[in-house]
Structure formats: C-alpha cells, structure tokens
Amino acid sequence: QVQVMEFGGGLGQAGGSLRLTCVVSGSPGIFSFSPVSWYRQAPQKQRELVARIQMDGSVDYGNDVNGRFAISRDNAKNTVYLQMDKLKPDDTAVYYCYTIYQRTSYWGQGTQVTVSS
C-alpha cells in the first residue's frame, strides 16, 4: 500500500522556524515520478495549497507563505521537506502531505502546527 507520512509538527513561536518532513513509500516509482505538495487547513477555513514541488524541482507557493517557506525533495530518501521560517500565528493549521500518482491521490494523516504569538 502507498503510504504518506508527515513528521515535524508541533509548537512554534512567531518569527521562529519549523521543518516538516513527508515520506512517501509503498509503490515503485511513486515518489520519483510524482509531484508532492503540502496543504494546510486551519479551523473553519478551507484547505489551501502551501507549496508544491515537481519532479524537475520546480516549486510553487501559496501567496501567504511565499518568501517564508521553502519546499525541497530528496529522491534518494523518498522525502519532501517543508522549511517554515518567519512563522506567524496564522500559520496554525493541520498540514498535509499530498501526492498524485497514476491518477490516484494520496494524503498523509496530517500533522498539527501551532504557532504562538
């Protein structure tokens, strides 16, 4: 079975940093041939795209996090990272790792990020 697992959530301080990790496994080629994204969902808000990284390394960011967050991937480890700098209380949300492979979507369980002011 395909597995998507997130690590690194927790408490952060406004202006500080956290790093989230996403590990994708379970099917040959799923990581190497798939884009990987981070989404987040805050209370009473819709899920929104945080960052996306393509197979060629190109990246896209949501407007609110552009310039503060950085997504990267390590294909050898089937791992995607989200470096979160200059945290704001508005970054508080459940963060989900997502990938689509062979027209099937795979989501992690989510990891809670809480940023105090």
Secondary structure, DSSP 4 states (H G I P E B T S, - for coil): --EEEEE--EEEETT--EEEEEEEESSTTTTTTS-EEEEEE-TTS--EEEEEE-TTS-EEE-TTTTTTEEEEEEGGGTEEEEEE-S--GGG-EEEEEEEEETTEEEE---EEEEEE-
